[in-house]
Amino acid sequence: MTTPSFNPPVRTLMGPGPSDVHPRILEALSRPTIGHLDPVFVEMMEQTKGLLQYAFQTENQLTMPVSAPGSAGMETCFVNLVEPGDKVIVCQNGVFGGRMKENVERCGGTPIMVEDEWGKAVDLAKVEAALEQNSDAAILAFVHAETSTGARSDTKELVELAHRHDCLTIVDSVTSLGGCELKVDEWGIDSIYSGTQKCLSCTPGIAPVSFNKRALEKVRNRSSKVQSWFLDLNLVMGYWGSGQKRAYHHTAPVNALYGLHEALCILQDEGLENAWMRHNKMHNALKAGLEAMGLTFIVDEAHRLPQLNAVSIPEGVDDAIVRSRLLSEYNLEIGAGLGALAGKVWRIGLMGHSARAENILLCVGALEAVLSDMNAPINTGAALGRVQQAL
Ligand SMILES: *Cc1c(COP(=O)(O)O)cnc(C)c1O
């Protein structure tokens, strides 16, 4: 018996990522593999860096894709910027702030936690108090778009606070890049990381990062070596740095980078601000449908992310059964709650290519059909009409 090839079903991905991959990207991935030092490939690398600068809205020279998923983008920022003994103020209002804490500890730093309830934005006053009480802190780290809850924090204000207290900033933009307003230079962000499989709608496995001059200076003047050989920017820059001279560091994921390049071309074709507006418009249509059913959002309107919609599960409804029926009967994936919100919310993603009209109609229609079949306490009959109006 031989093992047959793997042929995945075609799903509609409306969870917390990966999102639906645009067909142009799937096609790009299947182009011929060439050497990772081939001059033609190097030219594509340069274009990719330029396109990433556009997506991040930055002129930072050190703007590049790390050859590993978003979590490695996170580690790239922490292992390069946190030196043993450094105090780092870490904001936690969901899952990912907890991972930042882990990173700080593993780098030999001391995390000072500023905690907020899951579903709330990071509280500026608490951060200011922590900065005042820890005048020796070196870094402020926080998540712009908390994918575990759907809350957006006030990045511009947080960066300003950090700078007033002489701290560098590490910003998680894994779910925000390409999905909502993000301006690295205008907001003064010192270091930032993202992922490819959320609002860029690319395949998972690559992490765009960007460092400004101040952050890079800290990396260059470290008194100890970066604990990770693979993620040490001083070494990685020999391959991804500017100019045509490239030294082998690791073999870049050649085809995956074709995919990222294509994803960024798509973003450029649409226009960054148009992409932000589309996410907003689709969010409003989804919201109209969900609210017509009587479902409620857990994040207050002012801090709600358009690309990640966390809604409360109605009383008495079995979370897992609903999600499994959506998957088996409608080929539709939505996300479960994480951590403190497990079993309490669904997370409906509208990321990148997933943020389009046909997906909203499918999601609202399928959810209404499954919930009414299970006799859940929802209003039926109005949701799809409300979606159509909003679209
Ligand atoms: C998805 C995500 C990550 C981790 O990215 P992976 O590609 O899964 O490693 C980190 N932070 C946030 C906010 C995310 O949504």
The ligand as an SDF file (V2000), in Angstrom:
LIG
                    3D

 15 15  0  0  0  0  0  0  0  0999 V2000
   -0.8920   34.7600   15.1480 C   0  0  0  0  0  0  0  0  0  0  0  0
   -0.2380   35.6860   16.0880 C   0  0  0  0  0  0  0  0  0  0  0  0
    1.0820   35.5050   16.5330 C   0  0  0  0  0  0  0  0  0  0  0  0
    1.8940   34.2880   16.1990 C   0  0  0  0  0  0  0  0  0  0  0  0
    2.0850   34.0930   14.8410 O   0  0  0  0  0  0  0  0  0  0  0  0
    2.4140   32.6080   14.3110 P   0  0  0  0  0  0  0  0  0  0  0  0
    2.5850   32.8220   12.8350 O   0  0  0  0  0  0  0  0  0  0  0  0
    1.2580   31.7640   14.6840 O   0  0  0  0  0  0  0  0  0  0  0  0
    3.6580   32.1720   14.9620 O   0  0  0  0  0  0  0  0  0  0  0  0
    1.6230   36.4590   17.3780 C   0  0  0  0  0  0  0  0  0  0  0  0
    0.9180   37.5330   17.7690 N   0  0  0  0  0  0  0  0  0  0  0  0
   -0.3540   37.7360   17.3750 C   0  0  0  0  0  0  0  0  0  0  0  0
   -1.0830   38.9600   17.8370 C   0  0  0  0  0  0  0  0  0  0  0  0
   -0.9660   36.8230   16.5290 C   0  0  0  0  0  0  0  0  0  0  0  0
   -2.2260   37.0140   16.1340 O   0  0  0  0  0  0  0  0  0  0  0  0
  1  2  1  0
  2  3  1  0
  2 14  2  0
  3  4  1  0
  3 10  2  0
  4  5  1  0
  5  6  1  0
  6  7  2  0
  6  8  1  0
  6  9  1  0
 10 11  1  0
 11 12  2  0
 12 13  1  0
 12 14  1  0
 14 15  1  0
M  END
$$$$
